[in-house]
Amino acid sequence: MKNIFVVGLDERNHEILRRTPTGRDCRFHQLLSLDELQTGEVDIDQLIDKAEKVLDDFPDTVDAICGYWDFPVTLLVPILCERRGLPSASLESVVKCEHKYWSRLEQRKVIDEYPPFALVELNGDPTVPDPPGYPMWLKPVKSASSELAFHVLDDKDFEGAVSELREGIDRIGRPFEQILSRVDLPPEISEVGGRTCLAEGALHGVQAAVEGFVYRGDVVVYASLDSVDYPGSPAFLRHQYPSGLPEEVRERMADVSERVIRQVGLDNSTFSVEFFYDPVEDGLNLLEVNPRHSQSHAELFELVDGIANHERMLLLSLGRDPRMTAEARGEFAVAAEWYHRRFGDDGVPVRVPTDEEVAELERSLPGVSVKVVPEPGEPLSQMRSQDSYSFELAKITIGAADETEMRAKYERCVEALRFEFVEEDEDVKPEQGAER
């Protein structure tokens, strides 16, 4: 049995890992908890020291170290692997993907499919860059899960976004600079650091992504997915697999991704690349490069293909070729992870769906699993990894024969999942029995 240490291993993904063909012959060990990795402003050096002690004290062999979360997990894995000579991407190549400005500079060398962009310093009195001009997105050069990303339409929006960015950028920016200190940076990136912002021209069209891997320099794109927003909002409604885009568009996304991945030097790693495609003008723009696969897509691949994308991560972490020799087949033709959200003001949930209610709903709808996100009594604004314009109430994974059936299942779930809220200053106790 191989001993696999997973940075930020959580219960849901542990179950998925154990269902993979490779995972059935492995023992999985948590290396740092999600609370340690994602709560407040983390200290990278302390996290590394703590992880090293766990690994040093382990009485058996450490056969692989891997992870599937965003910052800081993607950056801790190559550091920990390098010290033990374990397969992994280089830290520099991962930073090239995750530093949004550096990533754009690298993309510009090999592709044309990117939006106009410019740096915005938060010191002094920042001016509106033109290009890109309005409308734009303003975000830190390093963030996670759309944290501190603002859609800016005018000067008032710009001033408000700058104010909030100044207040919150240190939470990720400061530890990111601890990572940057470990990399031989070119002058243009060293001067920028990790607490500067990037303005990018707002993109429009259909959102999509590809997933792939690099093994010994060979870049392979193996899947494409669609990301569908709520109408009139930039918040995700669902991620759907497989993509419904024309084959020619999917091939273009794969080609652009391969060129960028080679340019940044990523190797021995899974990756996902996000795009906007404008079907009216036939325009394609790269949004973001992620040097990991998406753990949120794992069950989608299981439902459609029969094997979660974690399988490729495991094979790479063990130094094995992640190509699938035998084609597995799942039970459903299409699958999606849906996001049931609350828009508008903050609130305190005083009732959330119980475990029993969720289990009954899952039993009644084949191919459906539900994860309730908020806890009773916890203000929505205090939940981890929320965007700046909505709050997640539930993540609903659905497999179906077609999109019509899938949407019907989602609507059944939303109707059945009962939440109740009060304002934060109201003194109302959570409903008895609602705790999970």
Secondary structure by P-SEA (a helix, b strand, c coil): cbbbbbccccaaaaaaaaaccccccbbbbbcccccccccccccaaaaaaaaaaaaaacccccccccccccaaaaaaaaaaaaaaccccccaaaaaaaaaaaaaaaaaaaccccccccbbbbccccccccccccccbbbbcccccccccccccccaaaaaaaaaaaaacccaaaaaaaaaaaaccccaaaaaacccbbbbbcccccccccccccccccbbbbcbbbbbbccccccccccccccccccaaaaaaaaaaaaaaaaaaccccccccccccccccccbbbbccccccccccaaaaaaaccccccaaaaaaaaacccccccbbbbcccccccccccccccbbbbbcccccaaaaaaaaaacccbbbbbcccccccccccccccccccccbbbbbbcccaaaaaaaaaaaaaabbbbbccccccccccccccc
